[in-house]
Amino acid sequence: MTKNKKIQDAIFNLRDETTLRAKSLLVTVYGDAILTHGGSVWLGSLINLVEPLGLSERMVRTAVFRLSKDQWLTSTQIGRRSYYKLTEVGRRRFETAHRRIYASPHRTWNGEWLMVIVNKSNLDQETRDQLRREFVWLGFGTIAPNVFAHPAADIRAVRQIIQDLDVTDQVVTMAARADRQSGTTPHRNMVHSSWDLDQLAIDYNHFLDSFRPLYHALSNEGDIDPESAFLVRTLLIHEYRRIMLRDPMLPGELLHADWPGATAATLCANLYRLCAPSAEKHLENLLETAEGPLPDASPYFYNRFGGLDGNGESPPQKERLTL
């Protein structure tokens, strides 16, 4: 751990204040760290990796068993060792989340809404509920029963859901263009009645209060030891993911001027860049695969948050907002 006791205490206080359920935390670790290195690791090395986060061996074994039942992970036995890797379903889930968590939060609005209308008369209740959950996860708001809308949704993800649930003939997607004569005020009002943005703003401000002091402390520290870097990076993404995946990612034109989401995204990106190089060393030192040492990170790892260079650091030309 870092020699700076103040920073060390701040990391452990942050760990203790963060809700760390084993199953959810392992989803964070696989998505943020393991997926970029091939997606498969020896269970024993995974147990060692997350032990400083407060997870016991029994908790990890129970969590990976449940993730396997939920089709996130699959296991391979080689001798006395078990290796857990992501399933194709798990990979697809992570890739969808990846586009949201590590992307730029700044979106411009062209005045269009993507509308999704579900034909409830030909679908059973379970399928309708699953569609609703999937669309809400993508950030859609419910503007009427079985009618969902979003001003900047990813149509590819919508089509994938419709295809996966085999409801192509029962779901209508269409683009609706705003009447520019009406201005943006009616759209803002609809946004605030269709999404719980007040609670989301509270969560973003809590995130800023929790991680901003640590960012400034680590910025003044210089080198960060590998284990500390991994702990901070994991706690950072775990908490940011928890909030981000509930964020509908609405264009700035439809949000209040003091919306904290963009500031939180900038803080997350800057702190992630600060920790990434040393955290990668920690992963390479601890994790093992069936083929031996952990392979190098895949190229898309370096595209996170607008771009990381080969050392995990931010490109010098990237603009940074003042935090």
Beta strands, then each sheet from edge to edge (+ up, - down):
strand 1: 40-42
strand 2: 73-78
strand 3: 81-86
strand 4: 112-118
strand 5: 141-144
strand 6: 147-150
strand 7: 171-177
strand 8: 288-289
strand 9: 292-293
sheet 1: 1+ 3- 2+
sheet 2: 5+ 6- 4+ 7-
sheet 3: 8+ 9-
end
